[in-house]
Amino acid sequence: MRIEVSHPIHPQHKLKPEYTEIPFNCDGCKEAGIGLKHRCQQCEFDLHKSCAVAPPTITHPFYKKCEFQFLHQPPGAALRICDACGKDVLGFVYHCKRCGFDLHPCCANLPQVLNDGERNLYLCLKLSNSCYCCGGKGPGWSYRSKCKTYNLHVSCVKKLLLENWQAMHLKVDSNKVRELQTRIPSLGGTLKDHHGGGRGGGKASKCSQIATGAISAVVSAILGDPTAIIAAAVGALLFK
């Protein structure tokens, strides 16, 4: 049974849990969401589940000396950056006062292990190999395959998602939509080149399969609902 909740930043009405396959903007952390959310029907006010029922303090295995406090606004006057995805912190945040680290609530709740339907992907603090989206080894968390050769920056997948969402839902230039729709399938060629043709074809094909399943799984986790149903829905959005 799903129970309505009250929240201090929206005290006038209770928030009712509901499920959506349409992306929404969370009024707490200001980040995109999908799946289970808490919503005020009167005000069209939405919160991720992780924002609506956030514990006041958390710890994280990547930062063993830190205790993160849940805040409704980023601390101080300077712009804060999420240490997981590298994006600006504009609303709700988990902040470690001692070390200065900041995490979006959905980033703080990213699963350590994701299953894309066929294999596991492991959340890592640093990249061991180049990210298949950007080709770099820049800072920020990533998911990688067990073989450690396939890596995805959380920040790159988030950027791809937001660009696609803006192109398809905000009706930007149609050429931009076509560009975004072809970006993910082109990873198949990149993976094939990486592993080599001919004798390496089997490995390349296997890693190409990782591309679509992995990105769908990572996107769904970033949006706050790492479930197979949502992964399929997001995959349809990204790959159609």
N, C-alpha and C positions, 0 to 999 in steps of 0.2 A: 504493500500500500504506500503510495507516494503522499507525503505530508507537506502541506504548505508551510513556508518559513517566513519569518520577519527578518528584515535586514536594516541596520542602523542608517544606511545612506538612502533608504527608501522606506521610512517608517509609516507612511500614510496608508499603505496597503500591503497585504501579504503576497508573497510570490509563490506561484503554483508551478510545480515541476511539469514540464512537457517535453516531448521529443520532436525534433525537426531534422529533416534532411536538407533544409535550406540554410545556407550560411547566414549568420547574424553577427552583429557587432556587440560585444559585451560592454554594458554600461559601467562595469566596475574596473576592469583592467584595460579597456579600450582595444582589446584584441579580438580577432575573428573567432567564431565558434561554430559548432555544429553538433547535432545529437541532443543529448539531455541538457536542458537548461532550466532556469527558474525565471518565470516571467510574470509581470504585472499586466493583466489584460487591460486595465483601465488606462494605464500610462504608456503602454508599449515599452516597458522597461525590462531588459534582459540581463541575466548574469549566467556565466558558466557555472556548472555545478561546483567546480573547484574554487570559484569566487564566492558563491552563495553560502557555502558551508565550510569555509576555510578555517582550519585550526589556528589559534592565535600564535603558536610557535611551531616550527618544524626543524628537523635536521636533514642533512643530505649527505650521502656517502662520498660525494666528490669534495666536500668541504668539512672534514672531520672535526675541525676546531670551531666551527661556526654554529650559532643558534640564530635562526632566521625568525624575525618578528613580522607578522602580517600587518601591513599599513594600508590605509585607504588612499593615501597620497604619498608620492616619493618624498623622502626626507631632504631638507635643505633647499636652497635656491637653484643650485646647479642641476643641469640635465643629468638624469641617471640612465644607465644603459644596462639591459639585462645581460648577465654574464653567460647565459646559456645560448641565446640567439643573436645577441648583438644589437637588438632593436631598442628604440627609446622606451623608457618606462613612463607611461602617461597617466596611470591610475593605480589600481591595487598592485601591491608589490610585497614580496618577501625580502626583507632587508636584514643583513647582519651588521649591527652597529659596531662590533669589534673589528671586523675585517673589511667592511665596506662593500661586500658583495650584494648584488641585487638579482632577483629572479621573478619573472612573471609567474603568477600562480599556475598557469597551465604548463609552463616550462619546468617549474619545481615538481610538478606531478608527472612528468614524462616517465613512462615505464623504463626500467633498466633493461628489460628484454621485451622485444616486440616480435610477434609471429606474423609474417606476411601471408600466411596460408600454406607455405611450403617449408619455410626455414626460419630460424631465429636471427634477429638483428639486435646488436648489443650497443647500448648507449655508452659513449666514450667522452672523456673530458677533452682529449686532444686527438688530432688526426695522426694516424701512422702512415697513410698514403693519401694521394690527392683525392679531393672531392670530385665525384663524377658530374656534378652540376657546374661548378666553377673552375675546376682544374687546379685549385690552389690548396694550400695547407694552413690557411689563416686560422685565427683563434675562434673559439666557440665549440659547443658540443656537436657531436655527430653520432650517427648510427652506422655501424659497420657489420659486414657479413662475418660469419665464423672464420672464413678463409683469410680475413683481414685485408682483402684486396679491393673490396667494394665499400666505399665510404660516401656518406651523404651528410653535409653540414645541415644542422637544424635550420640555420639562418637561410640557406639557399632554398630549401624546400618551402620555408615560410614565404620567402620572396616570390617564388614561382606561384604559390597558391594565391597570394594577394594580387599579383598581376593578372592572373587568369580570372579571378573573381571580379576584379574591376572591369576587365575587358568584356566579360560575359553578362554581368549584372548591372554595370553602370553604363553599358552601351557606348564604350569608347570606339575609336576607329576600327573598322572591320579588318583592316590589314594587320592591326595589332592582335586581334583575336586569332587570325590564321597563323601568325608567327608563334603565338603561345601554344596553339594546338599541335604544332609540329615539333616543338622543342623537346618534349619527352621521348617520342618515338625515335628521335635522332640519337638518343643514348645507345640504342642497339648497335649502330655503326661504330660509335665510340668504344663500346665494350669489345666489339669484334676486333677493332684495330689494336686495342690494348692487349688482348690475349693472343693476337695473331690469327691469321687465316689458316686454311688447310687442316693440319693435324690438330690445331687448337680450336677447331670449329665447335666441337662439343662443349668445351668449357665456355667459349664465347656465348653460345646459345643459352647455356645454363645461367650465365651472369646477366644476359639480356632479359631473361625471365625475372631475375631479381629486381631489375630496374622498375618495371611497372608495379609489381606487387609491393616492393619495398617503399616506393614513394607514396603509394596509396596508404600504406600502414603508418608511415611517419607523419603524413599530412593529417590523418585522422587523430593521431595522438596529439599533435600540435593544437588541433582544434578542440581538444578536451574530451574526446570520446574514442579511445582506441579499440573499437569493436569491428568485427568482420563486416557487419552490415554497413556501418559508416564507411569503412575502407572501400567497399564496393561502390557506394554512392559517390564518394569523393573521386574514386578512380574514373567513374563515368563522366564526372565533371571535367577532369583533367585531360582525359584521353579521347574524348569524342571528337 
